[in-house]
Amino acid sequence: MLLLATALIVVLSIQAQEMLGVSLGNYSGSMSTLVNPAMLTNSKTFLDINIATANLFFRNDMYYIPKEDYSIYNAITQKPLPKYNSDSVNFLMYANHDTRFMNLSLRALGPSASFQYGDHAFALTTGARIVAMGNNIPWEVPAIAYIGIRNDSLHNINFIDYNVDFNSMGWTELGVSYAYNVFKFFDRQLTIGITVKKLWGYAGISATVKDVDYIIVNDSVLNIKKMNSDVGFALPIDYNDNVINNTPFFKGGGFGLDLGVVYVKKKKGYQRWDHYSLCSQPYEDYDYRIGVSVLDIGAIKFKQNAQYHLYDDVTSYWTNFDTLGYTTVNGVMSTLSNVFYGDPAASLKQNYFYMGLPAALSVQLDFHTLKNLYLGGFWIHPLRFNMHTIRRPAQLAFVPRYETSRFELSLPVSFYDYKYARVGLSARFWFITIGTERLGTWLGMADLNGVDIYASVKFNLGQKGVCRSRRESACQNGEYGYTKKQRRRFRKRR
């Protein structure tokens, strides 16, 4: 538990989740693969180029700054942080004994593109991700980090905790997506899609506590009556001196998989395409669209600079634990192994370990109500195969949006983990999108316990049914591929 408290302090000193404003619309292009690869053939464009997209998301229910004392605007203007607890810390702790969580997510997508040719669509995506997630964190862990283990209020209490985990991983990925319209009949269409991703792991740490029964006797004695725990890590440092060491740069590798299906009920029947030009591909408007997908199935095996330690049904009456000097990673692990096994090397079981991706099941709904107005729904639920799998937070959202080729505005109303209500805002001006799913935090209307912001620069280069050729030729289609003004001129000349 002390290791977990230390990890929390590190993460919280760093100081987004699904980016609904760039992934659900009809101009999402390659970004639609973030929620469902089968959505590629439902885009209003046949060619899409993403330059850069980035998302920062952080949320916790352990510490906060009251909205009256500080806001994100204060941070931007470099206003000093408030002081609490005898001027020693810059935040307050939630005063309850519930289990806690924390989630940090950084995602950047580099050069990516999508392309559609008739019933077939393809996408190539590049990106990097950093995720840190703590689940079922006992209330005393953030308390130890906040008030210190010398505080009498934490002494002589029999703490019994279960199924605690902290997982953090950084990796880069290269994804190839394919979608195909497998069924078309009059006004109905069914599309399947797949994304295969090659993963390179930069760093990872996975610490789990299956169960622990312990008492903090005083500030120097810890009575661990029973503990089943393990920890695996592969970090870019030398464990003997904690000096940064990026050789090799990637500590592991693996694969990821996304699968999806989309059913579309169109407003009109199926429109044929003449195949004379890519831009003459017709866009077929819909009444509603339903998608189901499974995301991030896969894992990374860390085998470079990696250690996996196991503490199986161990006990210890640990005296003078506060006087030990923790200066290196190997020093900490050797001390723990010696405390529990009487041997500084006994806890080390192997030099590799696996970490699972933040897998999830997702459902997307979209209704086209008026000319440019859409009402969308989004649900995502985590899939965990073991405690070494990063847990992706659940989310239920209602997303109304106004959409044109050069402007898009959405107002997502969501419930994070089914209990934290949020209102967001996203706006796209031609090729630039900026948004958040926690607008209240930015406006200073909510306590500062997290932040969410995302931005995107991408170009929709080929809009279906709009060919911008200045000269008409006999081989071009007379119904599709021209603007209404061009077709009127063409008919007059005939």
N, C-alpha and C positions, 0 to 999 in steps of 0.2 A: 504494500500500500504506500510505503514511503517513495518507492520508485514512481508510482503513479502520480503522487502529489508533485514530485519534482517535474515530471513530464508536463503536467498541467501548468505549472508556473512558466515553463519555457514557452509553451504554445500561446498562453494568454499574453505574454510580453511581446508577441509579434504584432500584435495589434496593427457562390451565388448559385443561386442554386440551379434552377432549371432554365433560366433565360427565356421565359415564355414569350417575350416580345420579339425574339429573333427566330424562334423554332416552330411556331404554330401557324404562321400566316401563309398565304398563297404565293408570297415572294421570298420565302425562306430559302429555297434552293438547297444547297449542300447543308445548311444549318438544320434542315428538317430531319436529317439523319440522327440528330441528337436525341430525338424522341421516338422516331419511327422511320426506318429506312424505306418502307413502302410508300411514304408520302412523296417520294421523288417525282413520280409521274403525275402528281396532282398540282404541280407548280404552274403558275401563269407564264413562266419563262422556260425556255429550252436550254439556256446557257446562263450560268451563274458563276461568278468569281468572288471568292472571299479573300480579302487582303489580310485582315486581322480581326479577331474577336476575342474579348477578354471578359472574365467574370470574377469578382471577389465577393465571397459570402462568408460571414462569421456569425454564429449565434451560440449563446450559452444561457443556462439558467442558474449559474453559480454566483456571478458577480455582475454589477451594473453601476452606472452613474445616473442619478436622478435627472430627469429631463429639465428640472428647474435649475440645475447646476451647470450643465454642459450639453453641448450639441455638436453635431458634425460640422456645422458652420463655424463654431468656436475653434474646432481643430484646424479647419482650413485657414482661418485667420490667425492661427498660432496662439490662441489664448491659453494661458497656463492651466493645467489640469487642477481640479479641486483637490483638497487634502482632507483625509478622514483618519479616524483611529489614531489620534495624537500626531497627526501630520506624517504618518509613516506610509500610507498607501493612498492611491488615487481613485479608489472605487469602493463600493459597499458590497457586502455579501448578503444574499437572500437568507432571511432568518426562518428557515423551516428544515424539517428533517426528512424531506423527500429525496429520492434518488435523483441525481443530476445528469446532465448531458452537456456536451459541447461539440460543435461542428465547425470546422474551418475548411473552405474549399476555394482553391485558386485554379482557374481553367483558362488556358489561352489556346486559341486555334489559329494556326498559321495559314499560309497559302493553301487554299482548297478550291475545288470546283465541282460543279455538277453539269450534266449534259443529258438531254433527252432526244431520242430518235424514235418517233412513233410510240410503240408500246414498251420500249426499252428505255431505261434511265440508268445513268452511271454517276458515281461521285468518287472523288479522291480527297481525303481530308488528312490534315496534319495537326498535331496538337501536343500540349504538355499539360499535366494535371498534378496538383498537390492536394491531398485530402488528409485531414486529421479528424478522427471521430472517437469520442468517449461515450460509452453507454452504461447505464445503471451505476453511475459513479456514487458511492456512498456519501452521505452528507458530511461525514467527518473528514473526508479527504480534502475538499476545498477549505474546510475550517482549519485543518492543520496548516495548509498553505497560507491562510489569511491571518490567523491569530497566533500561530506557532504552537509547537508541541509542549512548550513550557506552561501553557495556560491550564490552570487547574480544572476548568470546566470540561476538559477532555480526558481527565485522569480517572482511573478505576471504573470505567464503563466497559461492559462486555459487548464488544462490537461483533456482530455476526453478519457477514455479507456474502452475496452469491452473484455469479454470472456477471462479473465486472470485466469490461474490456476497453482497451485503448489501442486503436490502430491508426497508423499514419504512414503514408506512402507517396512518393513522388515518381512520376514516370512520363515518358513521351510515347506517342502512338502514331502509327500510320494506318489509316483505314481505307479500304476499298469497298464501295457499296454498289449494289445492283438491285433494281426493281423492275418488275415485269407485270403487265396487265394480263393476267391469266384468263380472265373471263370478261366478255362484253356482250351484253344483250340489250338492245334498245337503249333504255335510260339507266342501266345498271352496270357497274364495273367493280371488279375485284382485283386487287393488286397485292402481290407478295414482294417482300424485300429482305435483303440480308446485308450485313456489314461484317467484314472480317478485319480484325485489327492486329497488327504486330506491335508488341509492347516491349519497351526497354526500361527497366527499373533503375532509377538513380539512387534511391534510398528507401528504406522501410523499417518500421518498428512495430511489433505486435506484442502487447502484454495482456494476458488474461488471468483472471482469478476465478476459478470455478467455485471455490468456497474458502472462507477464511474465518477463524474464530480467534479473537485476540483482545488484549487489554493493555492500554497504555498506563502502566503502574505509576510512573512519574516521568520527569523529563529525561531520565537516563536509563529506564528499565522498560522493556517491551516484552510482554508475555504472549507469545504466539502459541496457542494451544493446538491449532491445526491449520494447515494451509495446503491447498492444491492450486498450483499456479505454474505458468510458463511464460517465457519471454524470448522473442527472436528479434534480431536486429542486423541490419547491414547499412552502415553509415559511412559517409565520406570523410572519415577521420582515422588517425592511427590510434588504436585503443590503448596503447602504452603511454602516450603523452598527450592525447587529445588534439594533436596538430592536424589541420586539414590535409587530407590526402585523397585526391581524386583519381588515383590510379588503381584499378581501371575506373573510367568515368561511370559506366553502367555496371551495377552490381548483380543484375539478373535480367531475365527475359521471360516472355510468355506470349499468349494470344488471348484475344477477346472476341466476342461474338454478339451481334445484335440481330434479332429476328422480328419481322413485323408483317402485318396484314392490314389492308385498308379496304373498306367497302364504301362505295360512292353511289348515291342516288342523284342522278343528273336532272337538270331542269328540262332538257330536251333529249331527243334520241341521239344515238351515236353519229358523229360527223366524220365522213371519210376524208382522208388526206391524200392529196394528189402526188406527193413525194417530189414535186418539182423544186422545192426549196425548203430549207429547215424552218424559216420564219413563217411559212404558210401552214405549219402545224396548227390546227384549231384548238383553242382553249374551250373546254366543255364545262360550262358552269354547273353548279350542283345545288340541290336543295339541302342535303346534309351529307356528312362524311363521318364514318366511324372507323377508328383505328385501334388496334391492339398490338402491343409489342413487348418483347422481353429484352432488356438492355444489360450490357456489361456482364455477360456470362464469361468467366475466364479467371485466370490467376497469373501471378508472376512468381517464378522460383528465384529466390535470392541465393546465390552460391559464391559470390565474391565478397571477401571481407565480412562474412556472415557468421553469426553464432546463434545457437538455439539452446536455451537453458531450461531445465525442468525441475520443479520442486514438487515432488510427489508425496503427499500426505506427510509433510514435515512438521516438526514442532521445535520450539526453542524458547528458553527463558533468557532473553538477550539483555545482558547488563552492559552499562557504559556504551550503549550504541551511539550516544550523542558525541562521544569524544573521538570517534574514528574520523580520519581525514579522507574524504572522497575526492581524490584529485584526478583519477583517470577511470575510463570505462572498465578496463580490465581489473583495476583495483576494487571497484564496486562489486563486480561479479565474483571475484575471488573471495572477497569478504563474506558475501551472502552465502556462497557455497560452503565456506568454512563454518559459518554459523549454523547452517542447517544440516550439513553432512560431516563436518569435521575434516573436510578435504577441500582445498581451494579449487580443485579441478573437477570435482564430482558432478556438479550441476550441468556442465557442458556436455550435451548429448550428441550434437552433430554440427557440421559447418554449413548447413543450408536450412532453409525453411520456405514455406509457401504463404502468400497472401492473396486473398480473393478480391476481385474488383467489386465496386459498389453496385451489385446486381439489383434489378428491380423489374416489376411488372407494371406496365403503363397502359392506360386507356385514354384515347383522345376523341372528343366529339366536336363537331363544328356544324353550325346551322347558318345558312345564308338567308337572312331575313329580308332585308331591303337591298337597294342597289349596291351600296358600298358598306353595308353594316353586317357584321357577323357576330354570332353568339357562340362562344367556344366553352368547352369543359375539358378539364385535365385531371387525371388521377394517376398517382404513382405510389407504389407500395414496395417496401424493401423485400428482397429475397436473400436470406442468409443460410449458407450451407454449413458453417461452423463459426466459432468465435474469432477466427483469424480472417474472416471476410469483413471488409469495410461495410458498415451499415449505411445505406442511403436513406435519408429521412423521408418519411411519407409526406405526401402533399395532395391536397384536394383544392382545385381552383375553378373559378368561373371567370371567363375571360371575354368580355365584350370588346370588339375592336372595329375601327373604321379604317378602310383599306383602299388605297389607290396605288397606281404604279410609282408615284413620286412622294406620297405621304401616307403614313400609317400611324394610328394612335390606338393603344390598347390600355385597358384599366383592369388588370387582374386582381380579383379578390380571392384570397387563398387562406387555407388553414394548414399551417406547418405542423407536422406530426399530429394532425387531427385536433389540435387544441389551441394553437396560437394563431389568432386571426391577424391577417395582414392585408393592406391595400397597396397596390403598386401602380406604376405608371411607366409606359414605354412609348417613345416617339421615334419614327423613322422619317428622315428628310432625304429623299432620293437614295443616296448610298450610305448615309450615316445613321446609326441607331444608337440611342442611349436610353437606359431604363433601370428601374429598380423594382423589387417586389416588396420593399419596406419603405414606402413613401413617408410614413409617419416619423421615422427616425431622422430622415433628412430635413423635415420641416420642424423638428424639435418638439413633436407632439407625443413622443414615446421615450421611455427610459432608454439610455444608451447601453444595450447589452449585446449589440451586434451591428452588422452593417451589410448591405447588399447593393451592388451596383454592377452593371454590365454595359459594354459598348461594342459596336461592330462597324467595320468599314467593308462594304461589299458592293459589287456591281451586278445588276441584272442586265446582261448584255443582249439577250435575245428574247423579246416578248412574243409569245405565240400569237399568230394571226396579224402581226404588224411587220410588214416588210418595208424597209426604208429605201428601196432602190429608186433612184431618180429617173431611170429610164425603164420603160415597160418593154417587154419582149413577148413574142408570140408563144414562147414556151412557158410563160408564167401563168398561173391559175387565175381565172377571172373572178372567182368567188372569194378565195382566201388569199392572203398575202398582200392585200392592198388596204389602205385606209378607206373609209367611206367616201372621202373627197376624191381620192384617186379613182375609185370605181365609178363615181358619177361622171367624171371626165371621160373615162374609158367608154362608157355607154353612149355618151353624146357623140363621140367620134365615130362610133359604129353606125 
